[in-house]
Amino acid sequence: MGGNHTWVTEFILVGFKLKAELGVFLFWIFSLFYVFSLLGNGMIFGLILLDPKLHTPMYFFLSHLAIIDMSYASNNVPKMLENLVNKTRTISFVPCIMQTFLYLAFAHTECLILVAMSYDRYVAICHPLQYTAILSQRMCTFMAVTSWACGFSLALVHAILLLRLPFCGPHEVNHVFCEILSVLQLACADTWINEAVIFAACVFVLVGPLCLILVSYMSILQTTLRMQSGEGCKKAFSTCSSHLCVVGLFFGTAMVVYMVLDSSQREQEKMLSLFHSLFNPLLNPLIYSFRNAQVKGAFYRALRKKRSM
């Protein structure tokens, strides 16, 4: 690196190239979506915390999913909203790296929590008599802590490898937030180690967990097909359908962004990342609210209790 290089102290988030009027309109629309996602996930977390009937392994993991979705959206969306109405669109180097770290940490953790949720459904349907013994409170806590620890540890590896790179210009991040692939393109050195670790992480937190989830649901499908009771079969599919919807949305979007699209398809990647950051956290509470009788029951009980006070 020569001595004439000027080191980057801030980046410019390119985002979407929109007219000012459209930017303001999208600011209010996305702000509503963001608020609704916080309220929806906050409602689910509150119901699980307060309703004793929801103190089960399934809802224990769902409460962690709600926390992750609120944190995930709060890491990316506020800065994106600011940039819709702000012409400068700058972000300092350290907050940019921190945004990248938290984005990856919450995404990795969500992948692993979704695996834990699929294991919960597998044990509940395939081994119902051993359910409380296998998924004890201690086991559930261990699985949740392991998911958070692995997610943040892997994200820390990405952040450390990113910090070792020199950034001497250009400084325009062609994305709506500091997404790791877009930031790597601005490095003034070879990034093959970073790219290799990203590929390995995709295998570990995307392909591997998705395979485990598919194996779990194949076993669940075999068990439900052997059920004599039509009511039991219907209940099994009902309890699994919500989780399958969330898995499809999350893993489908993530795998397209990191394993299908290339660097020439940045606009498509921006749209999918926007969906991942804004709409996915909004859809999760809607899916679990409208497709889950126990959550709806807890909500109605909370309303009746509020009215009786």
Residue pairs with C-beta under 8 A, 6 or more apart in sequence:
1 166
1 168
1 188
5 166
5 168
5 169
5 188
6 168
6 169
7 166
7 167
7 168
8 93
8 167
8 168
8 169
8 171
8 186
9 92
9 93
10 90
10 91
10 92
10 93
10 96
10 171
11 90
11 91
11 92
11 93
11 96
11 171
11 172
11 173
11 178
11 183
11 186
12 88
12 89
12 90
12 91
12 171
12 172
12 173
13 79
13 83
13 89
13 90
13 91
13 173
13 175
13 176
13 177
13 178
14 89
14 172
14 173
14 174
14 175
15 80
15 83
15 84
15 89
15 175
15 176
15 270
16 176
16 270
18 26
18 84
23 84
23 85
24 84
24 85
26 84
27 81
27 84
27 85
30 77
30 80
30 81
30 84
30 278
31 81
33 278
33 279
33 282
34 73
34 77
34 78
34 81
34 278
36 282
37 69
37 70
37 73
37 278
37 281
37 282
37 285
38 70
38 73
38 74
40 282
40 284
40 285
40 286
40 289
41 66
41 67
41 69
41 70
41 281
41 284
41 285
42 66
42 70
43 285
43 289
43 299
44 62
44 63
44 66
44 285
44 288
44 289
44 295
45 63
45 66
45 67
45 70
47 54
47 295
47 298
47 299
47 302
48 54
48 55
48 59
48 60
48 62
48 63
48 66
48 298
49 63
50 302
51 298
51 301
51 302
53 294
53 297
53 298
54 294
54 295
54 298
57 120
57 135
57 140
58 117
58 120
58 121
58 124
58 239
59 294
60 140
60 144
61 113
61 116
61 117
61 120
61 140
61 143
61 144
62 117
62 288
64 113
64 144
64 147
64 148
65 110
65 113
65 114
65 117
65 246
65 284
66 284
66 285
68 106
68 109
68 110
68 113
69 110
69 280
69 281
69 284
69 285
70 281
71 102
71 106
72 103
72 106
72 107
72 110
72 277
72 281
73 277
73 278
73 281
75 99
75 102
75 103
75 106
76 99
76 103
76 176
76 177
76 277
76 278
77 277
77 278
79 91
79 99
79 177
80 176
80 177
80 274
80 277
80 278
83 89
83 176
91 99
91 173
91 178
93 167
96 173
96 178
96 183
97 159
97 162
97 163
97 178
97 183
99 177
99 178
100 158
100 159
100 162
100 178
100 179
100 180
100 183
101 155
101 156
101 158
101 159
102 155
103 177
103 178
103 179
103 180
104 154
104 155
104 158
104 159
104 180
105 151
105 152
105 154
105 155
105 156
106 151
107 151
107 205
107 254
108 150
108 151
108 152
108 154
108 155
108 201
108 205
109 147
109 148
109 150
109 151
109 152
110 151
110 250
111 151
111 205
111 206
111 209
111 250
111 251
111 254
112 146
112 147
112 150
112 151
112 205
112 209
113 144
113 147
114 209
114 213
114 243
114 246
114 247
114 250
114 251
115 147
115 209
115 212
115 213
116 140
116 143
116 144
116 147
117 243
118 212
118 213
118 216
118 217
118 243
118 247
119 143
119 212
119 216
120 135
121 216
121 217
121 220
121 239
121 240
121 243
122 216
122 217
122 219
122 220
123 130
123 131
123 134
123 135
124 131
124 239
125 220
125 223
125 224
125 236
125 239
125 240
126 219
126 220
126 223
127 134
151 205
154 201
154 204
154 205
157 197
158 180
158 194
158 197
158 198
158 201
161 193
161 194
161 197
162 180
162 183
162 184
162 194
165 184
165 187
165 188
165 189
165 191
165 194
166 187
166 188
166 189
167 186
167 187
167 188
168 188
169 186
169 188
170 186
171 186
172 186
173 179
173 182
173 183
173 186
174 182
174 185
174 266
175 182
175 266
175 269
175 270
175 273
176 270
176 273
176 274
176 277
177 273
177 277
179 269
179 273
180 194
180 198
181 198
181 258
181 263
181 269
182 266
184 191
184 194
184 195
185 263
198 258
202 255
202 258
202 259
206 251
206 254
206 255
206 258
206 259
207 255
209 251
210 247
210 251
210 255
213 247
213 251
217 240
217 244
220 236
220 240
223 236
224 232
224 233
224 236
224 237
225 233
227 233
227 236
238 291
238 293
239 292
241 291
242 287
242 288
242 291
242 292
245 287
245 291
246 283
246 284
246 287
246 288
249 280
249 283
250 276
250 280
253 272
253 275
253 276
253 280
254 276
256 272
257 269
257 272
257 273
257 276
261 268
261 269
261 272
288 295
289 295
289 296
289 299
290 296
